[in-house]
Amino acid sequence: MWKIPVSESAAGSRLDVFLAKAVAGASRAAVQRWIVAGRVQVDGLVRKSAYRVSEGETVEVDPLPPEPMAVEPHELPLDIVYQDDDFVVLNKPAGVVVHPGAGIRRGTLVNALVYRYGSHLPAQEPLRPGIVHRLDKGTSGVMVVALKEFSHRELVKQFQTRQVAKRYLALVYGRVDPPEGVIDLPLGRDRRHRTRISPRTDRPRNAVTAYRVLRFYDGFSFLEVRPVTGRTHQIRVHFWARGFPVVGDNVYVRRDRVRPLPGGFQLDRLFLHAESLEFHHPRTGRRLVFTVPLPDELVEILNRLGK
């Protein structure tokens, strides 16, 4: 049983919205299932989702057991960087989708995780067991996946409260100016192209990206990028909006406006790599840093540009 006091800042919120924010890792859909099942009480009384909580009230939650995982196990190689009883850190290759959805049922990272870890994965979200954060299909790099409900809640909370430090490496078109800075540009679903993220949106959300140029090449800039927030496609859209699209991006770029890679080299992925991830161990509190090197195909491009 969880007991959650209602603070002054949360007063007036719908009960389902309040719980989705208060319980790390719980989606609004999961919270609504608890409420419908009568597993949520406010000061001893069962309330509906639309109930508005008041300061000083105590919300008690007896959560339903997780739904059975709805993901088919599928054997795929996993590049494990670190593992203990609470979580696993892995190096996701480009071209792999993190979890099923939108017509994709097999071949995802989650299919491989279910095959390897099965019931060890926490499954509050049946299609995303253990998933704490995501990387785009075309992005490679370091990811952490929870192996217990406790560690899932604690890790999600760290991401939500911005205790996690992320460092990406990116190659973009053009000479980025200034060579170091912060892009503070709210983003949301594009009002015309609903599959894209854009600053042209009816529902902007705060989005902040810090960056530093590591090296200039002829027509390109190699960057260290540290996203402060974690919006969908944030790095790609921020640099596209500033006129410096990420190399290999087929969505946020005009192909007729960018120069080809040297020697006719073709890149079938984003030149975007999550190099390091830093967070507190969910059980011990120890600060941990995990780093994975730039993939060979991206190193090859830098070598060609350097020549």
C-alpha positions in Angstrom: 0.0 0.0 0.0 1.4 3.4 -1.0 0.4 6.5 0.9 0.9 9.8 -0.9 0.1 13.2 0.7 -1.3 15.9 -1.5 0.9 19.0 -1.5 -0.3 22.6 -2.1 1.2 22.6 -5.6 -0.8 19.5 -6.6 -4.1 20.6 -5.1 -6.9 20.8 -7.7 -5.4 18.1 -10.0 -7.5 15.2 -11.2 -6.9 12.1 -9.2 -5.5 10.1 -12.2 -3.2 13.0 -13.3 -2.0 13.4 -9.7 -1.1 9.7 -9.4 0.6 9.5 -12.8 2.9 12.3 -11.7 3.4 11.1 -8.2 4.1 7.4 -8.9 7.3 7.1 -10.9 7.0 4.8 -13.9 3.2 4.6 -13.8 1.3 5.6 -16.9 -2.0 7.4 -16.7 -3.7 4.3 -18.3 -2.3 2.1 -15.5 -3.4 4.5 -12.8 -6.9 4.6 -14.3 -7.1 0.8 -14.2 -6.2 1.0 -10.4 -9.0 3.6 -9.9 -11.6 1.6 -11.8 -10.7 -1.5 -9.8 -11.3 0.4 -6.5 -7.6 0.1 -5.5 -7.3 3.9 -4.9 -8.7 5.7 -1.9 -8.6 9.4 -0.8 -8.8 9.7 3.0 -10.4 6.3 3.1 -13.0 6.8 0.4 -12.9 5.3 -3.1 -12.9 8.1 -5.7 -13.2 8.3 -9.5 -10.5 9.5 -11.9 -12.1 13.0 -12.3 -12.0 13.6 -8.5 -10.0 16.8 -7.7 -7.6 16.3 -4.9 -7.1 18.8 -2.1 -4.1 19.9 -0.1 -3.7 17.8 3.1 -5.6 14.7 1.7 -3.8 11.4 1.6 -4.1 9.1 -1.5 -3.7 5.4 -0.7 -2.9 3.1 -3.6 -3.0 -0.7 -3.6 -1.8 -1.3 -7.2 -3.0 -4.1 -9.4 -0.4 -6.7 -10.3 1.2 -5.9 -13.7 -0.6 -7.2 -16.7 1.1 -10.2 -18.5 3.7 -9.1 -20.9 2.3 -8.8 -24.4 5.6 -9.1 -26.1 6.7 -12.2 -28.1 10.2 -13.3 -27.1 12.6 -13.1 -30.0 16.3 -14.0 -29.9 18.5 -11.1 -30.9 22.1 -10.3 -29.9 22.4 -7.9 -27.0 25.6 -6.0 -26.4 25.7 -5.9 -22.5 27.9 -3.3 -20.9 27.0 -4.0 -17.3 24.4 -6.0 -15.3 23.4 -6.5 -11.7 20.2 -7.6 -9.9 18.6 -4.2 -10.4 19.3 -3.1 -14.0 21.2 -3.8 -17.2 23.2 -1.3 -19.3 23.5 -2.1 -23.0 24.8 -0.6 -26.2 21.9 -0.3 -28.6 22.9 -0.6 -32.3 21.4 1.8 -34.9 18.5 0.3 -36.9 16.8 -1.4 -33.9 13.5 -0.1 -32.5 13.3 0.0 -28.7 9.8 -1.4 -28.2 6.8 -2.7 -30.2 4.2 -0.3 -31.5 2.6 1.2 -34.6 2.6 -2.1 -36.5 6.0 -3.3 -35.3 5.7 -6.5 -33.2 9.0 -8.3 -33.7 12.7 -7.5 -34.0 12.7 -4.8 -31.3 15.0 -4.4 -28.3 12.2 -5.4 -26.0 11.6 -8.6 -27.9 15.2 -9.5 -27.2 15.0 -8.4 -23.6 11.9 -10.6 -23.0 13.7 -13.6 -24.6 16.7 -13.1 -22.3 15.2 -12.0 -19.0 11.5 -13.0 -19.3 9.6 -12.6 -16.0 12.5 -10.7 -14.4 11.5 -7.6 -16.3 9.0 -5.3 -14.5 5.9 -5.1 -16.6 3.7 -2.2 -15.5 3.6 -1.3 -19.2 3.0 -4.6 -21.1 4.7 -3.4 -24.4 7.6 -1.7 -22.6 8.7 -4.0 -19.8 11.7 -2.5 -18.0 12.1 0.4 -20.4 13.2 3.6 -18.6 14.1 5.7 -21.6 14.4 5.4 -25.4 16.7 6.1 -28.3 15.5 6.6 -31.8 15.7 3.7 -34.2 18.6 5.4 -36.1 20.5 6.3 -33.0 23.1 4.0 -31.3 24.5 4.1 -27.8 24.1 3.4 -24.1 20.8 2.6 -22.5 19.7 1.4 -19.1 16.9 -1.1 -18.6 15.3 -1.9 -15.2 15.1 -5.5 -14.0 12.9 -4.9 -10.9 9.9 -2.8 -10.2 11.8 -0.9 -7.5 14.7 0.0 -9.8 12.3 1.0 -12.6 10.5 3.5 -10.3 13.7 4.9 -9.0 15.4 5.2 -12.4 12.3 6.8 -14.0 12.2 9.3 -11.2 15.8 10.2 -11.9 15.0 10.9 -15.5 12.0 12.9 -14.6 13.9 15.1 -12.1 16.9 15.5 -14.4 19.4 13.7 -12.2 20.6 11.8 -15.2 23.5 13.2 -17.3 23.5 12.2 -21.0 26.3 12.9 -23.6 25.8 12.4 -27.3 28.2 12.7 -30.2 26.7 14.1 -33.5 27.8 15.2 -36.9 25.8 18.0 -38.5 25.8 19.8 -41.8 27.3 23.2 -41.8 29.6 25.3 -39.6 27.8 25.7 -36.2 28.0 29.2 -34.9 28.5 29.9 -32.1 30.7 26.9 -31.5 29.4 26.5 -28.0 26.0 27.3 -26.5 22.5 26.3 -25.4 19.4 25.9 -27.6 16.3 26.7 -25.7 13.4 26.1 -28.0 10.1 24.6 -27.0 8.9 21.6 -29.1 5.8 19.6 -29.7 3.8 17.7 -32.3 3.9 19.7 -35.6 0.5 21.2 -36.3 0.6 20.1 -39.9 2.7 17.0 -40.0 1.5 14.9 -37.1 4.4 12.4 -37.3 7.0 15.1 -36.8 8.2 17.1 -33.8 8.6 20.9 -34.4 8.7 24.3 -32.8 5.6 25.0 -35.0 3.2 23.3 -32.5 0.0 24.0 -30.6 1.3 22.4 -27.5 4.9 23.5 -26.9 6.9 21.8 -24.2 10.2 23.1 -22.7 13.2 21.7 -24.5 16.8 22.6 -23.8 20.0 21.3 -25.5 23.6 22.3 -24.6 26.3 21.6 -27.1 30.0 22.2 -27.9 31.8 21.8 -31.3 34.6 19.3 -31.0 36.0 19.8 -34.5 35.1 21.6 -37.7 35.4 19.8 -41.0 34.8 21.1 -44.5 31.0 21.6 -44.5 30.4 19.7 -41.3 30.6 20.1 -37.5 31.3 17.3 -35.0 29.5 18.0 -31.7 29.3 17.0 -28.1 25.6 17.4 -27.2 24.2 17.3 -23.7 20.4 17.4 -23.7 19.0 19.0 -20.5 15.4 17.8 -21.2 14.4 14.6 -23.0 11.8 15.4 -25.6 11.2 13.1 -28.6 13.6 13.9 -31.5 15.0 16.8 -29.4 18.6 16.9 -30.7 17.6 16.3 -34.3 14.9 19.0 -34.3 16.9 21.6 -32.4 19.8 21.5 -34.8 17.5 21.3 -37.8 15.6 24.3 -36.6 19.0 26.2 -36.3 19.9 25.2 -39.9 22.3 22.4 -39.0 20.5 19.0 -39.6 22.1 15.8 -38.3 23.9 13.8 -41.0 21.9 10.8 -42.0 18.5 12.2 -41.0 15.9 11.6 -43.7 13.1 13.4 -41.8 14.4 16.7 -40.6 16.5 17.6 -43.7 16.1 18.7 -47.3 18.4 16.4 -49.3 18.9 18.9 -52.1 20.3 21.4 -49.6 23.1 19.3 -48.0 26.4 18.2 -49.4 27.3 14.6 -49.9 29.7 12.7 -47.7 33.2 12.3 -49.0 33.9 9.5 -51.5 30.2 9.0 -52.1 29.9 7.3 -48.7 26.3 6.4 -47.9 25.0 6.4 -44.3 21.8 4.5 -43.6 21.5 5.7 -40.0 21.7 8.9 -38.0 25.2 10.2 -37.1 23.9 10.5 -33.6 25.4 8.3 -30.8 24.6 8.2 -27.1 28.1 8.0 -25.8 27.6 8.1 -22.0 25.0 7.9 -19.4 25.4 8.9 -15.7 23.0 8.2 -12.9 22.7 7.1 -9.3 22.4 3.4 -8.6 18.7 2.9 -7.7 19.5 0.8 -4.6 22.9 2.1 -3.3 22.8 5.7 -4.5 26.3 5.4 -5.8 26.9 7.7 -8.9 27.7 5.6 -12.0 29.0 6.5 -15.4 28.7 4.1 -18.4 30.4 4.9 -21.8 30.3 3.2 -25.2 32.6 4.1 -28.1 31.5 5.6 -31.4 30.6 2.8 -33.8 33.1 1.9 -36.6 30.9 3.2 -39.4 30.8 6.6 -37.8 34.5 6.6 -37.1 35.1 5.8 -40.8 33.2 8.9 -41.8 35.3 11.1 -39.5 38.4 9.6 -40.9 37.3 10.3 -44.4 36.4 13.9 -43.5 39.8 14.3 -41.7 41.7 13.3 -44.9 
